[in-house]
Amino acid sequence: WKLSNRMNSTLILDVFYDAYNVRKPQGNLLFHSDRGSQYRSFKVRKVMDDYNVVQSFSKKSYPWDNAVIESFFKYLKHEETNRRSFLETEDCQKCLFSYINGFYNPFRPHSYNDWLSPDEKELEFNQLVS
């Protein structure tokens, strides 16, 4: 993830490259997003084609297609950012890092994940496919 004051294709690709290089996915890859222009830009579509990534978009005005990420942002706002104000970008980045990496991914259970945290669900998935 990255924090920026601009939502543009450069941000999307920076995050994509970081995730791709860390995860080193094997096989088919699906990139699901809302219908924002930054995701539909020529630049992003070209990179997705170059990496053989299938793009998937939510239906217009239908956030339920992307329910998992909608839930993530709901909890992020409710449990963390709405309770604070940040004077510096660095303070916000530290807060987000702490919430995502120190709480949400390792400990936050979800009904969608059979009440496992994201890290636990990923571990379970990796054990099934290996």
N, CA, C and O atoms as CSV, one atom per row, in Angstrom:
chain,resi,resn,atom,element,x,y,z
A,1,TRP,N,N,0.841,-1.171,0.000
A,1,TRP,CA,C,0.000,0.000,0.000
A,1,TRP,C,C,0.884,1.231,0.000
A,1,TRP,O,O,2.051,1.178,0.388
A,2,LYS,N,N,0.315,2.328,-0.437
A,2,LYS,CA,C,1.018,3.610,-0.441
A,2,LYS,C,C,0.019,4.699,-0.095
A,2,LYS,O,O,-1.188,4.552,-0.287
A,3,LEU,N,N,0.547,5.779,0.414
A,3,LEU,CA,C,-0.249,6.951,0.750
A,3,LEU,C,C,0.169,8.073,-0.185
A,3,LEU,O,O,1.359,8.336,-0.358
A,4,SER,N,N,-0.810,8.732,-0.785
A,4,SER,CA,C,-0.513,9.816,-1.714
A,4,SER,C,C,-1.627,10.845,-1.656
A,4,SER,O,O,-2.754,10.546,-1.262
A,5,ASN,N,N,-1.292,12.059,-2.054
A,5,ASN,CA,C,-2.331,13.085,-2.159
A,5,ASN,C,C,-2.938,13.107,-3.559
A,5,ASN,O,O,-3.744,13.979,-3.883
A,6,ARG,N,N,-2.542,12.138,-4.387
A,6,ARG,CA,C,-3.093,12.023,-5.738
A,6,ARG,C,C,-3.500,10.586,-6.012
A,6,ARG,O,O,-2.777,9.642,-5.693
A,7,MET,N,N,-4.672,10.444,-6.610
A,7,MET,CA,C,-5.135,9.123,-7.026
A,7,MET,C,C,-4.989,9.077,-8.538
A,7,MET,O,O,-5.876,9.508,-9.275
A,8,ASN,N,N,-3.847,8.545,-8.994
A,8,ASN,CA,C,-3.601,8.510,-10.430
A,8,ASN,C,C,-2.957,7.178,-10.816
A,8,ASN,O,O,-2.677,6.338,-9.961
A,9,SER,N,N,-2.732,7.003,-12.102
A,9,SER,CA,C,-2.208,5.726,-12.590
A,9,SER,C,C,-0.798,5.452,-12.071
A,9,SER,O,O,-0.427,4.291,-11.897
A,10,THR,N,N,-0.013,6.484,-11.825
A,10,THR,CA,C,1.330,6.290,-11.283
A,10,THR,C,C,1.266,5.633,-9.909
A,10,THR,O,O,2.036,4.718,-9.620
A,11,LEU,N,N,0.357,6.093,-9.069
A,11,LEU,CA,C,0.169,5.492,-7.750
A,11,LEU,C,C,-0.255,4.030,-7.886
A,11,LEU,O,O,0.287,3.157,-7.209
A,12,ILE,N,N,-1.217,3.770,-8.756
A,12,ILE,CA,C,-1.712,2.406,-8.948
A,12,ILE,C,C,-0.571,1.486,-9.376
A,12,ILE,O,O,-0.437,0.379,-8.854
A,13,LEU,N,N,0.239,1.935,-10.312
A,13,LEU,CA,C,1.328,1.095,-10.809
A,13,LEU,C,C,2.445,0.937,-9.783
A,13,LEU,O,O,3.042,-0.136,-9.696
A,14,ASP,N,N,2.739,1.970,-9.010
A,14,ASP,CA,C,3.735,1.835,-7.932
A,14,ASP,C,C,3.329,0.729,-6.967
A,14,ASP,O,O,4.146,-0.114,-6.596
A,15,VAL,N,N,2.068,0.740,-6.564
A,15,VAL,CA,C,1.567,-0.278,-5.635
A,15,VAL,C,C,1.567,-1.654,-6.303
A,15,VAL,O,O,1.951,-2.648,-5.686
A,16,PHE,N,N,1.138,-1.709,-7.552
A,16,PHE,CA,C,1.125,-2.983,-8.277
A,16,PHE,C,C,2.528,-3.580,-8.369
A,16,PHE,O,O,2.724,-4.754,-8.055
A,17,TYR,N,N,3.513,-2.770,-8.800
A,17,TYR,CA,C,4.886,-3.276,-8.933
A,17,TYR,C,C,5.424,-3.765,-7.587
A,17,TYR,O,O,6.050,-4.821,-7.513
A,18,ASP,N,N,5.180,-3.001,-6.533
A,18,ASP,CA,C,5.638,-3.425,-5.200
A,18,ASP,C,C,5.030,-4.773,-4.820
A,18,ASP,O,O,5.739,-5.688,-4.400
A,19,ALA,N,N,3.720,-4.885,-4.971
A,19,ALA,CA,C,3.035,-6.132,-4.603
A,19,ALA,C,C,3.508,-7.290,-5.482
A,19,ALA,O,O,3.747,-8.392,-4.988
A,20,TYR,N,N,3.639,-7.043,-6.762
A,20,TYR,CA,C,4.060,-8.093,-7.688
A,20,TYR,C,C,5.461,-8.589,-7.344
A,20,TYR,O,O,5.711,-9.794,-7.337
A,21,ASN,N,N,6.367,-7.667,-7.059
A,21,ASN,CA,C,7.748,-8.046,-6.755
A,21,ASN,C,C,7.881,-8.746,-5.406
A,21,ASN,O,O,8.745,-9.608,-5.244
A,22,VAL,N,N,7.050,-8.395,-4.449
A,22,VAL,CA,C,7.079,-9.061,-3.144
A,22,VAL,C,C,6.438,-10.439,-3.234
A,22,VAL,O,O,6.981,-11.415,-2.715
A,23,ARG,N,N,5.282,-10.522,-3.891
A,23,ARG,CA,C,4.514,-11.775,-3.939
A,23,ARG,C,C,5.006,-12.760,-4.987
A,23,ARG,O,O,4.886,-13.972,-4.811
A,24,LYS,N,N,5.565,-12.238,-6.085
A,24,LYS,CA,C,6.027,-13.081,-7.189
A,24,LYS,C,C,4.978,-14.135,-7.560
A,24,LYS,O,O,5.229,-15.335,-7.448
A,25,PRO,N,N,3.811,-13.680,-7.998
A,25,PRO,CA,C,2.708,-14.615,-8.258
A,25,PRO,C,C,3.028,-15.591,-9.389
A,25,PRO,O,O,3.710,-15.262,-10.360
A,26,GLN,N,N,2.513,-16.786,-9.222
A,26,GLN,CA,C,2.645,-17.834,-10.235
A,26,GLN,C,C,1.265,-18.070,-10.838
A,26,GLN,O,O,0.264,-18.067,-10.121
A,27,GLY,N,N,1.209,-18.269,-12.118
A,27,GLY,CA,C,-0.073,-18.587,-12.750
A,27,GLY,C,C,-0.919,-17.358,-13.014
A,27,GLY,O,O,-0.411,-16.247,-13.167
A,28,ASN,N,N,-2.218,-17.583,-13.063
A,28,ASN,CA,C,-3.166,-16.530,-13.416
A,28,ASN,C,C,-3.307,-15.518,-12.289
A,28,ASN,O,O,-3.283,-15.868,-11.109
A,29,LEU,N,N,-3.456,-14.255,-12.677
A,29,LEU,CA,C,-3.608,-13.186,-11.697
A,29,LEU,C,C,-4.769,-12.298,-12.118
A,29,LEU,O,O,-4.893,-11.923,-13.284
A,30,LEU,N,N,-5.614,-11.970,-11.153
A,30,LEU,CA,C,-6.774,-11.114,-11.366
A,30,LEU,C,C,-6.579,-9.836,-10.567
A,30,LEU,O,O,-6.231,-9.886,-9.387
A,31,PHE,N,N,-6.800,-8.694,-11.203
A,31,PHE,CA,C,-6.688,-7.388,-10.552
A,31,PHE,C,C,-8.082,-6.773,-10.547
A,31,PHE,O,O,-8.567,-6.308,-11.579
A,32,HIS,N,N,-8.720,-6.773,-9.387
A,32,HIS,CA,C,-10.086,-6.263,-9.281
A,32,HIS,C,C,-10.071,-4.875,-8.658
A,32,HIS,O,O,-9.349,-4.631,-7.691
A,33,SER,N,N,-10.868,-3.966,-9.211
A,33,SER,CA,C,-10.931,-2.601,-8.688
A,33,SER,C,C,-12.294,-2.004,-8.998
A,33,SER,O,O,-13.138,-2.615,-9.653
A,34,ASP,N,N,-12.477,-0.791,-8.502
A,34,ASP,CA,C,-13.666,-0.061,-8.914
A,34,ASP,C,C,-13.415,0.493,-10.319
A,34,ASP,O,O,-12.419,0.149,-10.955
A,35,ARG,N,N,-14.313,1.342,-10.798
A,35,ARG,CA,C,-14.233,1.811,-12.177
A,35,ARG,C,C,-13.517,3.148,-12.311
A,35,ARG,O,O,-13.697,3.851,-13.305
A,36,GLY,N,N,-12.707,3.504,-11.320
A,36,GLY,CA,C,-11.991,4.777,-11.359
A,36,GLY,C,C,-11.146,4.918,-12.616
A,36,GLY,O,O,-10.592,3.940,-13.119
A,37,SER,N,N,-11.054,6.143,-13.116
A,37,SER,CA,C,-10.322,6.381,-14.365
A,37,SER,C,C,-8.854,5.982,-14.253
A,37,SER,O,O,-8.244,5.591,-15.248
A,38,GLN,N,N,-8.280,6.077,-13.056
A,38,GLN,CA,C,-6.877,5.696,-12.892
A,38,GLN,C,C,-6.669,4.205,-13.166
A,38,GLN,O,O,-5.608,3.810,-13.647
A,39,TYR,N,N,-7.666,3.380,-12.866
A,39,TYR,CA,C,-7.558,1.939,-13.120
A,39,TYR,C,C,-7.808,1.602,-14.585
A,39,TYR,O,O,-7.313,0.592,-15.084
A,40,ARG,N,N,-8.569,2.438,-15.270
A,40,ARG,CA,C,-8.927,2.172,-16.665
A,40,ARG,C,C,-8.009,2.890,-17.648
A,40,ARG,O,O,-8.212,2.812,-18.859
A,41,SER,N,N,-7.000,3.590,-17.131
A,41,SER,CA,C,-6.102,4.354,-17.996
A,41,SER,C,C,-5.329,3.428,-18.940
A,41,SER,O,O,-5.140,2.246,-18.654
A,42,PHE,N,N,-4.894,3.982,-20.053
A,42,PHE,CA,C,-4.104,3.219,-21.017
A,42,PHE,C,C,-2.841,2.673,-20.355
A,42,PHE,O,O,-2.462,1.522,-20.574
A,43,LYS,N,N,-2.200,3.504,-19.552
A,43,LYS,CA,C,-0.951,3.133,-18.881
A,43,LYS,C,C,-1.137,1.879,-18.008
A,43,LYS,O,O,-0.329,0.952,-18.072
A,44,VAL,N,N,-2.188,1.856,-17.206
A,44,VAL,CA,C,-2.447,0.707,-16.330
A,44,VAL,C,C,-2.846,-0.509,-17.158
A,44,VAL,O,O,-2.363,-1.613,-16.908
A,45,ARG,N,N,-3.720,-0.317,-18.138
A,45,ARG,CA,C,-4.142,-1.450,-18.976
A,45,ARG,C,C,-2.953,-2.082,-19.699
A,45,ARG,O,O,-2.881,-3.304,-19.831
A,46,LYS,N,N,-2.023,-1.250,-20.166
A,46,LYS,CA,C,-0.826,-1.745,-20.863
A,46,LYS,C,C,0.029,-2.599,-19.931
A,46,LYS,O,O,0.471,-3.682,-20.315
A,47,VAL,N,N,0.265,-2.122,-18.710
A,47,VAL,CA,C,1.065,-2.899,-17.753
A,47,VAL,C,C,0.364,-4.214,-17.419
A,47,VAL,O,O,1.008,-5.261,-17.352
A,48,MET,N,N,-0.940,-4.164,-17.210
A,48,MET,CA,C,-1.676,-5.397,-16.903
A,48,MET,C,C,-1.558,-6.392,-18.059
A,48,MET,O,O,-1.384,-7.590,-17.834
A,49,ASP,N,N,-1.651,-5.902,-19.277
A,49,ASP,CA,C,-1.464,-6.775,-20.445
A,49,ASP,C,C,-0.044,-7.346,-20.473
A,49,ASP,O,O,0.145,-8.538,-20.715
A,50,ASP,N,N,0.953,-6.491,-20.225
A,50,ASP,CA,C,2.349,-6.935,-20.243
A,50,ASP,C,C,2.618,-8.023,-19.205
A,50,ASP,O,O,3.446,-8.906,-19.430
A,51,TYR,N,N,1.923,-7.960,-18.076
A,51,TYR,CA,C,2.106,-8.929,-16.996
A,51,TYR,C,C,1.078,-10.070,-17.058
A,51,TYR,O,O,1.012,-10.899,-16.151
A,52,ASN,N,N,0.291,-10.105,-18.117
A,52,ASN,CA,C,-0.755,-11.131,-18.286
A,52,ASN,C,C,-1.728,-11.163,-17.118
A,52,ASN,O,O,-2.121,-12.230,-16.647
A,53,VAL,N,N,-2.108,-9.987,-16.664
A,53,VAL,CA,C,-3.047,-9.842,-15.556
A,53,VAL,C,C,-4.418,-9.504,-16.127
A,53,VAL,O,O,-4.542,-8.613,-16.967
A,54,VAL,N,N,-5.437,-10.206,-15.676
A,54,VAL,CA,C,-6.811,-9.927,-16.084
A,54,VAL,C,C,-7.368,-8.852,-15.165
A,54,VAL,O,O,-7.333,-8.986,-13.942
A,55,GLN,N,N,-7.881,-7.786,-15.764
A,55,GLN,CA,C,-8.521,-6.741,-14.970
A,55,GLN,C,C,-10.005,-7.032,-14.828
A,55,GLN,O,O,-10.662,-7.466,-15.774
A,56,SER,N,N,-10.515,-6.788,-13.644
A,56,SER,CA,C,-11.925,-6.976,-13.331
A,56,SER,C,C,-12.418,-5.708,-12.658
A,56,SER,O,O,-11.753,-5.168,-11.774
A,57,PHE,N,N,-13.577,-5.234,-13.074
A,57,PHE,CA,C,-14.118,-3.994,-12.525
A,57,PHE,C,C,-15.479,-4.236,-11.890
A,57,PHE,O,O,-16.286,-5.020,-12.389
A,58,SER,N,N,-15.715,-3.549,-10.785
A,58,SER,CA,C,-17.038,-3.584,-10.159
A,58,SER,C,C,-18.053,-2.949,-11.095
A,58,SER,O,O,-17.715,-2.089,-11.909
A,59,LYS,N,N,-19.303,-3.385,-10.969
A,59,LYS,CA,C,-20.368,-2.732,-11.720
A,59,LYS,C,C,-20.521,-1.304,-11.209
A,59,LYS,O,O,-20.261,-1.020,-10.039
A,60,LYS,N,N,-20.938,-0.426,-12.081
A,60,LYS,CA,C,-21.129,0.972,-11.712
A,60,LYS,C,C,-22.134,1.083,-10.563
A,60,LYS,O,O,-23.217,0.500,-10.610
A,61,SER,N,N,-21.756,1.840,-9.536
A,61,SER,CA,C,-22.609,2.092,-8.359
A,61,SER,C,C,-23.015,0.807,-7.650
A,61,SER,O,O,-24.120,0.709,-7.117
A,62,TYR,N,N,-22.122,-0.176,-7.645
A,62,TYR,CA,C,-22.422,-1.461,-7.013
A,62,TYR,C,C,-21.210,-1.910,-6.187
A,62,TYR,O,O,-20.448,-2.768,-6.633
A,63,PRO,N,N,-21.022,-1.338,-4.986
A,63,PRO,CA,C,-19.829,-1.640,-4.192
A,63,PRO,C,C,-19.761,-3.074,-3.681
A,63,PRO,O,O,-18.704,-3.503,-3.218
A,64,TRP,N,N,-20.850,-3.821,-3.750
A,64,TRP,CA,C,-20.861,-5.196,-3.246
A,64,TRP,C,C,-19.958,-6.116,-4.058
A,64,TRP,O,O,-19.555,-7.173,-3.571
A,65,ASP,N,N,-19.632,-5.725,-5.302
A,65,ASP,CA,C,-18.679,-6.504,-6.094
A,65,ASP,C,C,-17.297,-6.515,-5.446
A,65,ASP,O,O,-16.504,-7.431,-5.662
A,66,ASN,N,N,-17.026,-5.503,-4.665
A,66,ASN,CA,C,-15.718,-5.334,-4.045
A,66,ASN,C,C,-15.873,-5.292,-2.529
A,66,ASN,O,O,-15.239,-4.482,-1.853
A,67,ALA,N,N,-16.719,-6.166,-2.006
A,67,ALA,CA,C,-17.113,-6.112,-0.593
A,67,ALA,C,C,-15.939,-6.254,0.368
A,67,ALA,O,O,-15.944,-5.637,1.433
A,68,VAL,N,N,-14.951,-7.040,0.021
A,68,VAL,CA,C,-13.828,-7.257,0.937
A,68,VAL,C,C,-13.065,-5.957,1.174
A,68,VAL,O,O,-12.755,-5.620,2.317
A,69,ILE,N,N,-12.763,-5.232,0.111
A,69,ILE,CA,C,-12.011,-3.983,0.292
A,69,ILE,C,C,-12.900,-2.895,0.885
A,69,ILE,O,O,-12.421,-2.050,1.641
A,70,GLU,N,N,-14.183,-2.907,0.551
A,70,GLU,CA,C,-15.110,-1.958,1.180
A,70,GLU,C,C,-15.134,-2.187,2.689
A,70,GLU,O,O,-15.150,-1.228,3.460
A,71,SER,N,N,-15.134,-3.431,3.109
A,71,SER,CA,C,-15.103,-3.773,4.530
A,71,SER,C,C,-13.795,-3.307,5.167
A,71,SER,O,O,-13.796,-2.758,6.268
A,72,PHE,N,N,-12.685,-3.528,4.471
A,72,PHE,CA,C,-11.390,-3.085,4.995
A,72,PHE,C,C,-11.413,-1.589,5.290
A,72,PHE,O,O,-11.029,-1.165,6.380
A,73,PHE,N,N,-11.860,-0.790,4.324
A,73,PHE,CA,C,-11.859,0.659,4.531
A,73,PHE,C,C,-12.852,1.082,5.609
A,73,PHE,O,O,-12.613,2.056,6.321
A,74,LYS,N,N,-13.949,0.368,5.732
A,74,LYS,CA,C,-14.898,0.658,6.811
A,74,LYS,C,C,-14.213,0.503,8.164
A,74,LYS,O,O,-14.302,1.384,9.019
A,75,TYR,N,N,-13.531,-0.623,8.351
A,75,TYR,CA,C,-12.852,-0.862,9.628
A,75,TYR,C,C,-11.676,0.084,9.834
A,75,TYR,O,O,-11.456,0.560,10.947
A,76,LEU,N,N,-10.928,0.358,8.788
A,76,LEU,CA,C,-9.809,1.294,8.893
A,76,LEU,C,C,-10.291,2.650,9.391
A,76,LEU,O,O,-9.689,3.240,10.289
A,77,LYS,N,N,-11.370,3.136,8.810
A,77,LYS,CA,C,-11.908,4.438,9.222
A,77,LYS,C,C,-12.488,4.377,10.631
A,77,LYS,O,O,-12.208,5.244,11.460
A,78,HIS,N,N,-13.295,3.354,10.902
A,78,HIS,CA,C,-13.980,3.251,12.192
A,78,HIS,C,C,-13.007,2.995,13.346
A,78,HIS,O,O,-13.120,3.606,14.408
A,79,GLU,N,N,-12.064,2.097,13.131
A,79,GLU,CA,C,-11.181,1.688,14.220
A,79,GLU,C,C,-9.922,2.538,14.347
A,79,GLU,O,O,-9.260,2.508,15.384
A,80,GLU,N,N,-9.585,3.294,13.310
A,80,GLU,CA,C,-8.302,3.984,13.361
A,80,GLU,C,C,-8.353,5.443,12.920
A,80,GLU,O,O,-8.207,6.336,13.756
A,81,THR,N,N,-8.552,5.706,11.652
A,81,THR,CA,C,-8.304,7.064,11.155
A,81,THR,C,C,-9.355,8.090,11.564
A,81,THR,O,O,-9.017,9.262,11.726
A,82,ASN,N,N,-10.607,7.699,11.737
A,82,ASN,CA,C,-11.627,8.677,12.133
A,82,ASN,C,C,-11.446,9.153,13.570
A,82,ASN,O,O,-12.042,10.154,13.967
A,83,ARG,N,N,-10.648,8.463,14.336
A,83,ARG,CA,C,-10.416,8.841,15.732
A,83,ARG,C,C,-9.200,9.746,15.880
A,83,ARG,O,O,-8.864,10.146,16.995
A,84,ARG,N,N,-8.545,10.069,14.789
A,84,ARG,CA,C,-7.289,10.821,14.845
A,84,ARG,C,C,-7.293,11.958,13.834
A,84,ARG,O,O,-8.096,11.993,12.902
A,85,SER,N,N,-6.382,12.872,14.049
A,85,SER,CA,C,-6.088,13.873,13.024
A,85,SER,C,C,-4.570,13.907,12.867
A,85,SER,O,O,-3.831,13.725,13.835
A,86,PHE,N,N,-4.129,14.135,11.669
A,86,PHE,CA,C,-2.702,14.071,11.360
A,86,PHE,C,C,-2.229,15.414,10.831
A,86,PHE,O,O,-2.836,15.988,9.927
A,87,LEU,N,N,-1.144,15.906,11.403
A,87,LEU,CA,C,-0.557,17.153,10.929
A,87,LEU,C,C,0.477,16.891,9.840
A,87,LEU,O,O,0.700,17.730,8.968
A,88,GLU,N,N,1.094,15.737,9.898
A,88,GLU,CA,C,2.141,15.389,8.938
A,88,GLU,C,C,1.794,14.080,8.227
A,88,GLU,O,O,1.230,13.165,8.827
A,89,THR,N,N,2.134,14.007,6.961
A,89,THR,CA,C,1.915,12.789,6.183
A,89,THR,C,C,2.624,11.602,6.825
A,89,THR,O,O,2.086,10.495,6.858
A,90,GLU,N,N,3.827,11.834,7.331
A,90,GLU,CA,C,4.597,10.757,7.955
A,90,GLU,C,C,3.853,10.153,9.149
A,90,GLU,O,O,3.909,8.943,9.366
A,91,ASP,N,N,3.160,10.989,9.918
A,91,ASP,CA,C,2.385,10.484,11.057
A,91,ASP,C,C,1.251,9.574,10.585
A,91,ASP,O,O,0.975,8.540,11.193
A,92,CYS,N,N,0.609,9.968,9.511
A,92,CYS,CA,C,-0.466,9.152,8.946
A,92,CYS,C,C,0.092,7.829,8.420
A,92,CYS,O,O,-0.507,6.776,8.635
A,93,GLN,N,N,1.230,7.877,7.735
A,93,GLN,CA,C,1.852,6.652,7.225
A,93,GLN,C,C,2.198,5.690,8.355
A,93,GLN,O,O,1.967,4.486,8.240
A,94,LYS,N,N,2.747,6.213,9.442
A,94,LYS,CA,C,3.090,5.364,10.593
A,94,LYS,C,C,1.841,4.741,11.199
A,94,LYS,O,O,1.836,3.564,11.561
A,95,CYS,N,N,0.790,5.531,11.307
A,95,CYS,CA,C,-0.469,5.040,11.854
A,95,CYS,C,C,-1.038,3.926,10.971
A,95,CYS,O,O,-1.452,2.883,11.478
A,96,LEU,N,N,-1.060,4.142,9.668
A,96,LEU,CA,C,-1.573,3.136,8.737
A,96,LEU,C,C,-0.732,1.865,8.778
A,96,LEU,O,O,-1.272,0.759,8.794
A,97,PHE,N,N,0.574,2.020,8.795
A,97,PHE,CA,C,1.453,0.856,8.862
A,97,PHE,C,C,1.165,0.048,10.124
A,97,PHE,O,O,1.034,-1.175,10.074
A,98,SER,N,N,1.070,0.740,11.245
A,98,SER,CA,C,0.810,0.069,12.515
A,98,SER,C,C,-0.533,-0.660,12.494
A,98,SER,O,O,-0.631,-1.801,12.944
A,99,TYR,N,N,-1.562,-0.001,11.972
A,99,TYR,CA,C,-2.891,-0.616,11.926
A,99,TYR,C,C,-2.912,-1.823,10.987
A,99,TYR,O,O,-3.379,-2.898,11.363
A,100,ILE,N,N,-2.409,-1.643,9.774
A,100,ILE,CA,C,-2.487,-2.706,8.762
A,100,ILE,C,C,-1.576,-3.882,9.119
A,100,ILE,O,O,-2.010,-5.034,9.132
A,101,ASN,N,N,-0.308,-3.577,9.408
A,101,ASN,CA,C,0.668,-4.644,9.627
A,101,ASN,C,C,0.722,-5.143,11.070
A,101,ASN,O,O,1.123,-6.278,11.325
A,102,GLY,N,N,0.316,-4.287,12.011
A,102,GLY,CA,C,0.402,-4.666,13.410
A,102,GLY,C,C,-0.895,-5.180,14.008
A,102,GLY,O,O,-0.890,-5.827,15.055
A,103,PHE,N,N,-2.019,-4.890,13.335
A,103,PHE,CA,C,-3.304,-5.340,13.868
A,103,PHE,C,C,-4.169,-6.026,12.812
A,103,PHE,O,O,-4.504,-7.202,12.952
A,104,TYR,N,N,-4.528,-5.303,11.769
A,104,TYR,CA,C,-5.524,-5.797,10.823
A,104,TYR,C,C,-5.116,-7.131,10.191
A,104,TYR,O,O,-5.831,-8.125,10.323
A,105,ASN,N,N,-3.984,-7.153,9.515
A,105,ASN,CA,C,-3.585,-8.390,8.824
A,105,ASN,C,C,-3.315,-9.560,9.772
A,105,ASN,O,O,-3.768,-10.671,9.498
A,106,PRO,N,N,-2.592,-9.351,10.878
A,106,PRO,CA,C,-2.320,-10.519,11.729
A,106,PRO,C,C,-3.448,-10.927,12.675
A,106,PRO,O,O,-3.527,-12.094,13.059
A,107,PHE,N,N,-4.328,-9.988,13.061
A,107,PHE,CA,C,-5.270,-10.303,14.142
A,107,PHE,C,C,-6.751,-10.074,13.850
A,107,PHE,O,O,-7.586,-10.682,14.519
A,108,ARG,N,N,-7.120,-9.232,12.889
A,108,ARG,CA,C,-8.520,-8.842,12.683
A,108,ARG,C,C,-9.292,-9.974,12.019
A,108,ARG,O,O,-9.104,-10.216,10.827
A,109,PRO,N,N,-10.165,-10.685,12.760
A,109,PRO,CA,C,-10.928,-11.787,12.155
A,109,PRO,C,C,-12.050,-11.267,11.253
A,109,PRO,O,O,-12.555,-10.160,11.437
A,110,HIS,N,N,-12.423,-12.089,10.280
A,110,HIS,CA,C,-13.481,-11.720,9.337
A,110,HIS,C,C,-14.390,-12.911,9.079
A,110,HIS,O,O,-13.927,-14.041,8.926
A,111,SER,N,N,-15.663,-12.648,9.034
A,111,SER,CA,C,-16.613,-13.717,8.722
A,111,SER,C,C,-16.330,-14.292,7.334
A,111,SER,O,O,-16.456,-15.498,7.123
A,112,TYR,N,N,-15.949,-13.436,6.394
A,112,TYR,CA,C,-15.652,-13.875,5.028
A,112,TYR,C,C,-14.497,-14.881,5.002
A,112,TYR,O,O,-14.429,-15.737,4.120
A,113,ASN,N,N,-13.592,-14.767,5.979
A,113,ASN,CA,C,-12.424,-15.652,6.075
A,113,ASN,C,C,-12.634,-16.770,7.090
A,113,ASN,O,O,-11.666,-17.279,7.656
A,114,ASP,N,N,-13.877,-17.157,7.325
A,114,ASP,CA,C,-14.168,-18.180,8.340
A,114,ASP,C,C,-13.638,-17.765,9.712
A,114,ASP,O,O,-13.160,-18.594,10.486
A,115,TRP,N,N,-13.731,-16.484,9.992
A,115,TRP,CA,C,-13.305,-15.878,11.261
A,115,TRP,C,C,-11.799,-15.973,11.489
A,115,TRP,O,O,-11.335,-15.972,12.629
A,116,LEU,N,N,-11.051,-16.056,10.412
A,116,LEU,CA,C,-9.594,-15.988,10.490
A,116,LEU,C,C,-9.147,-14.582,10.119
A,116,LEU,O,O,-9.872,-13.857,9.437
A,117,SER,N,N,-7.966,-14.198,10.561
A,117,SER,CA,C,-7.386,-12.920,10.139
A,117,SER,C,C,-6.906,-13.068,8.693
A,117,SER,O,O,-6.783,-14.191,8.204
A,118,PRO,N,N,-6.632,-11.958,7.998
A,118,PRO,CA,C,-6.093,-12.075,6.638
A,118,PRO,C,C,-4.800,-12.900,6.573
A,118,PRO,O,O,-4.629,-13.711,5.664
A,119,ASP,N,N,-3.897,-12.694,7.532
A,119,ASP,CA,C,-2.654,-13.480,7.528
A,119,ASP,C,C,-2.922,-14.965,7.746
A,119,ASP,O,O,-2.313,-15.810,7.090
A,120,GLU,N,N,-3.824,-15.282,8.658
A,120,GLU,CA,C,-4.160,-16.690,8.911
A,120,GLU,C,C,-4.803,-17.326,7.685
A,120,GLU,O,O,-4.506,-18.472,7.347
A,121,LYS,N,N,-5.686,-16.582,7.019
A,121,LYS,CA,C,-6.354,-17.110,5.823
A,121,LYS,C,C,-5.353,-17.323,4.697
A,121,LYS,O,O,-5.433,-18.314,3.971
A,122,GLU,N,N,-4.417,-16.403,4.550
A,122,GLU,CA,C,-3.398,-16.560,3.518
A,122,GLU,C,C,-2.525,-17.781,3.799
A,122,GLU,O,O,-2.198,-18.531,2.880
A,123,LEU,N,N,-2.151,-17.982,5.041
A,123,LEU,CA,C,-1.364,-19.156,5.416
A,123,LEU,C,C,-2.135,-20.442,5.108
A,123,LEU,O,O,-1.578,-21.391,4.556
A,124,GLU,N,N,-3.413,-20.464,5.466
A,124,GLU,CA,C,-4.257,-21.627,5.175
A,124,GLU,C,C,-4.319,-21.886,3.669
A,124,GLU,O,O,-4.190,-23.027,3.225
A,125,PHE,N,N,-4.516,-20.831,2.895
A,125,PHE,CA,C,-4.582,-20.961,1.441
A,125,PHE,C,C,-3.268,-21.504,0.882
A,125,PHE,O,O,-3.271,-22.424,0.064
A,126,ASN,N,N,-2.149,-20.936,1.323
A,126,ASN,CA,C,-0.844,-21.374,0.816
A,126,ASN,C,C,-0.562,-22.831,1.160
A,126,ASN,O,O,0.080,-23.537,0.382
A,127,GLN,N,N,-1.032,-23.283,2.306
A,127,GLN,CA,C,-0.849,-24.687,2.674
A,127,GLN,C,C,-1.692,-25.598,1.783
A,127,GLN,O,O,-1.288,-26.720,1.478
A,128,LEU,N,N,-2.860,-25.116,1.369
A,128,LEU,CA,C,-3.720,-25.915,0.492
A,128,LEU,C,C,-3.148,-26.053,-0.910
A,128,LEU,O,O,-3.284,-27.104,-1.537
A,129,VAL,N,N,-2.508,-24.999,-1.405
A,129,VAL,CA,C,-2.025,-25.024,-2.788
A,129,VAL,C,C,-0.603,-25.547,-2.925
A,129,VAL,O,O,-0.133,-25.764,-4.042
A,130,SER,N,N,0.091,-25.754,-1.809
A,130,SER,CA,C,1.476,-26.246,-1.936
A,130,SER,C,C,1.582,-27.739,-1.740
A,130,SER,O,O,2.678,-28.295,-1.817
